[in-house]
Amino acid sequence: MTEHTGQPSADAAELTLNGQPDSTPDIIDGVAFAKLYGEPLFKLPTDLYIPPDALEVFLEAFQGPLDLLLYLIRKQNFNILDIPMAQVTLQYLEYVEQIRKHNLELAAEYLLMAAMLIEIKSRMLLPVKKAEAGEEAEDPRAELVRRLLEYEQIKLAAQELDALPQVGRDYVRTQVYIEQTVVTRWPEVSLPDLHSVWVDIMRRAKLTEHHHISREELSVREHMTGILRRLQSARFVEFADLFDPSRGVPVVVVNFIALLELAKETLIEITQAEAFAPIYVRLSYSPS
């Protein structure tokens, strides 16, 4: 064994760091039960006070009465469509009694569900009344089963949503700031670019150009006289030869109207030898 002289040995002097003494406690064989700011504690502080209600153990956390009831049913593999009300109600009341001792406001919500369970259990003990028209009587547990199934469906959907990755919980968005110097860069314009822009401007200018309409007076009587003079010099004139398309659409239309007026006044005859044959025009025959 080594004698302790009370003076630091050479080995202990080597454990100093940056001139600071080593913080290793003198009691080496003892077991520290906690650490405070990285230092081991072998004794409880005499001025430490822990209130009785500060330490609580929660075995299961439930979101409400339906959550607790569903937990009791699934834990014991009960058929949710055929709930043994006696066992479930007994276990439910035991849990409610535990939370009632600690939180009366929280227990009020659970007590309402407990009253419903007791009511369902009481109704199941009574004789079943036959429904009218030979239908089966409604099960007192039907409404409770419906609520439990709906709650379980919503709970599973919430768990699937919670399993999706979330920003701040499962991953963090990275933000990189890049300092950029703004330099003015003028575009380089070539001669073909200017030409294409000029062509586009001219095309749009034509689209917005005003349409000028000039008025031209055409006389139907004048065209009727011209057709009669033309027919006097020939026995038959083909229908298409009486029109001059080069003079424009208005002249052709007025000429056609004049032709119809002459036919209406029986001054000319329009004949055709057979179907799809050429149409001829001649002066009306007047016996002398």
C-alpha positions in Angstrom: 0.0 0.0 0.0 1.1 3.6 -0.6 1.3 6.1 2.2 -0.5 9.4 1.8 1.8 12.2 3.0 -0.5 15.0 2.1 1.9 16.4 -0.5 1.2 16.1 -4.2 3.3 13.5 -5.9 5.1 13.9 -9.2 2.5 11.8 -11.0 -0.3 14.1 -9.7 1.6 17.1 -10.8 1.7 15.9 -14.4 -2.2 15.8 -14.5 -2.4 19.6 -14.5 -3.6 21.3 -17.6 -2.7 24.9 -18.5 -1.6 25.5 -14.9 -5.0 24.5 -13.5 -5.2 21.9 -10.7 -6.9 18.5 -11.5 -10.6 18.4 -10.5 -10.6 14.7 -9.8 -12.3 14.1 -6.4 -10.4 12.6 -3.5 -13.0 9.8 -3.1 -12.0 7.6 -6.0 -13.7 4.4 -4.8 -17.1 6.0 -4.4 -19.8 6.0 -7.2 -21.1 9.4 -8.3 -24.9 9.4 -8.6 -25.1 12.6 -10.7 -23.1 15.2 -12.5 -23.5 19.0 -12.1 -21.9 21.0 -14.9 -19.7 18.1 -15.7 -18.5 17.5 -12.1 -19.5 14.3 -10.3 -21.7 14.5 -7.2 -21.2 12.0 -4.4 -23.5 13.7 -1.8 -26.8 15.3 -2.1 -26.8 19.1 -1.3 -28.3 19.8 2.0 -30.4 22.8 0.7 -31.9 20.8 -2.2 -35.8 20.6 -2.0 -37.9 18.4 -4.3 -41.7 18.9 -3.9 -43.7 15.7 -3.7 -45.7 16.5 -6.9 -42.6 17.2 -9.0 -41.9 13.5 -9.9 -44.7 11.7 -11.8 -44.5 8.6 -13.9 -46.8 8.4 -16.9 -47.0 4.9 -18.3 -49.3 5.8 -21.2 -50.5 9.1 -22.6 -53.9 9.3 -24.1 -55.6 12.0 -26.2 -59.0 11.5 -24.7 -61.6 9.0 -23.6 -61.9 7.3 -27.0 -58.1 7.0 -27.2 -58.0 5.2 -23.8 -61.0 3.0 -24.6 -59.4 2.0 -27.9 -56.1 1.3 -26.2 -57.8 -1.1 -23.7 -59.6 -2.9 -26.5 -56.6 -3.3 -28.7 -54.2 -4.2 -25.9 -56.3 -7.3 -25.0 -57.2 -8.2 -28.6 -60.9 -7.7 -28.0 -63.2 -7.8 -31.0 -64.3 -4.2 -31.5 -67.6 -5.3 -33.0 -68.3 -7.4 -29.9 -66.9 -5.5 -26.9 -67.0 -7.3 -23.5 -68.4 -4.3 -21.6 -67.9 -5.7 -18.1 -64.1 -6.1 -18.4 -63.6 -2.9 -20.5 -65.7 -0.8 -18.1 -63.8 -2.1 -15.0 -60.4 -1.4 -16.5 -61.6 2.0 -17.7 -62.9 3.0 -14.2 -59.6 2.0 -12.6 -57.7 4.3 -14.9 -60.2 7.2 -14.4 -59.8 6.7 -10.6 -56.0 7.2 -11.0 -56.2 10.4 -13.0 -59.0 11.8 -10.8 -56.7 11.9 -7.9 -54.2 14.2 -9.8 -56.3 16.2 -12.2 -60.1 16.7 -11.5 -60.6 18.8 -14.7 -59.1 16.1 -16.9 -61.1 13.4 -15.1 -64.4 15.1 -15.9 -64.1 14.3 -19.6 -63.3 10.7 -18.8 -66.1 10.4 -16.3 -68.6 11.2 -19.0 -67.4 8.3 -21.1 -67.5 6.1 -18.0 -71.1 7.0 -17.5 -71.8 6.0 -21.1 -70.1 2.7 -20.6 -72.1 2.0 -17.5 -75.3 2.9 -19.3 -74.5 0.5 -22.2 -73.6 -2.3 -19.7 -76.9 -1.7 -17.9 -78.9 -1.8 -21.1 -77.3 -5.1 -22.1 -78.4 -6.6 -18.8 -82.1 -5.8 -19.5 -84.2 -8.1 -21.6 -84.1 -7.4 -25.3 -87.2 -5.8 -26.8 -88.3 -7.1 -30.1 -88.5 -4.4 -32.8 -91.5 -3.9 -35.0 -91.9 -5.7 -38.3 -89.7 -8.5 -37.1 -86.5 -6.5 -37.3 -83.6 -7.2 -34.9 -83.2 -4.8 -32.0 -80.3 -2.4 -32.2 -77.2 -3.3 -30.2 -76.6 -0.8 -27.4 -72.9 -0.9 -28.4 -73.5 0.1 -32.0 -73.0 3.9 -31.5 -69.9 3.4 -29.4 -68.4 1.0 -32.0 -69.1 3.5 -34.8 -67.3 6.3 -32.8 -64.4 4.0 -32.0 -63.9 2.9 -35.7 -64.1 6.5 -36.9 -61.6 7.6 -34.3 -59.2 4.8 -35.1 -59.3 5.6 -38.8 -58.5 9.3 -38.1 -55.8 8.3 -35.7 -54.1 6.0 -38.2 -54.3 8.8 -40.9 -52.7 11.2 -38.4 -49.9 8.8 -37.7 -49.2 8.4 -41.5 -49.1 12.2 -41.8 -46.8 12.5 -38.9 -44.5 10.0 -40.4 -43.9 12.2 -43.4 -40.7 14.3 -43.3 -41.2 17.7 -41.7 -39.0 20.8 -41.9 -37.3 21.5 -38.6 -38.0 18.0 -37.2 -36.6 15.6 -39.7 -34.5 17.8 -41.9 -33.3 21.4 -42.0 -33.4 23.6 -45.1 -29.9 24.8 -46.1 -29.5 28.4 -47.0 -26.4 29.6 -48.8 -25.8 33.3 -49.2 -23.5 34.1 -52.1 -22.3 37.7 -52.4 -22.5 38.8 -56.0 -21.2 42.0 -57.5 -23.7 43.6 -59.8 -22.0 44.6 -63.1 -24.0 46.3 -65.8 -23.7 44.3 -69.0 -25.1 45.9 -72.1 -26.5 43.5 -74.7 -24.7 43.0 -78.0 -27.0 43.8 -80.9 -26.2 42.7 -84.4 -27.5 43.8 -87.8 -29.8 40.7 -88.3 -31.4 41.4 -84.9 -32.2 45.0 -85.9 -33.6 43.7 -89.2 -35.9 41.1 -87.5 -37.2 43.8 -85.0 -37.9 46.2 -87.9 -39.8 43.6 -89.8 -41.9 42.8 -86.7 -42.7 46.5 -86.2 -43.8 46.9 -89.8 -46.1 43.8 -89.5 -47.7 45.2 -86.4 -48.1 48.6 -88.1 -50.1 47.0 -90.9 -52.4 45.3 -88.4 -53.3 48.6 -86.9 -53.6 50.5 -90.2 -56.9 52.3 -90.8 -59.1 51.0 -93.6 -60.3 53.8 -95.9 -63.5 53.2 -97.8 -64.1 55.4 -100.9 -67.5 55.9 -102.4 -68.1 55.1 -106.1 -71.4 55.8 -107.8 -72.4 53.2 -110.4 -75.5 53.5 -112.5 -77.5 50.3 -113.2 -79.3 52.1 -116.2 -75.9 52.9 -117.7 -74.8 49.2 -117.5 -78.2 48.1 -119.0 -77.6 50.4 -122.0 -74.1 49.0 -122.4 -75.3 45.4 -122.4 -78.0 46.2 -125.0 -75.4 47.8 -127.3 -73.2 44.7 -126.9 -76.0 42.4 -127.9 -77.0 44.4 -131.0 -73.7 43.7 -132.6 -73.9 39.9 -132.0 -76.7 37.3 -132.2 -75.6 35.4 -129.1 -73.2 36.4 -126.4 -71.9 34.0 -123.8 -73.0 34.9 -120.3 -69.5 35.1 -118.8 -68.3 37.4 -121.7 -70.7 40.2 -120.4 -68.5 40.7 -117.3 -65.1 42.2 -116.9 -63.5 41.0 -113.6 -60.5 43.4 -114.0 -62.8 46.3 -113.2 -63.4 45.1 -109.7 -66.1 43.4 -107.7 -68.5 46.5 -107.5 -68.7 46.8 -111.3 -69.3 43.1 -111.7 -72.1 43.2 -109.2 -73.8 46.2 -110.8 -73.4 44.6 -114.2 -75.2 41.5 -112.9 -78.0 43.5 -111.5 -78.4 45.3 -114.8 -78.6 41.9 -116.6 -81.3 40.8 -114.2 -83.3 44.0 -114.8 -83.1 43.5 -118.6 -84.4 39.9 -118.2 -87.2 41.1 -115.9 -88.3 43.7 -118.5 -88.1 40.9 -121.2 -85.6 42.9 -123.2 -83.2 40.0 -123.3 -83.4 36.2 -123.3 -81.1 33.8 -121.4 -81.0 30.4 -122.9 -79.2 27.1 -122.3 -79.3 24.1 -124.7 -78.9 21.4 -122.1 -77.8 20.9 -118.5 -74.3 22.1 -117.7 -74.1 23.6 -121.2 -72.9 27.2 -121.7 -75.4 29.9 -121.0 -76.1 32.4 -123.8 -77.7 35.8 -123.8 -79.5 37.5 -126.8 -81.9 40.2 -127.5 -85.6 39.3 -127.2 -87.2 38.4 -130.5 -89.9 40.9 -131.5 -92.0 40.1 -134.6 -92.1 42.9 -137.2 
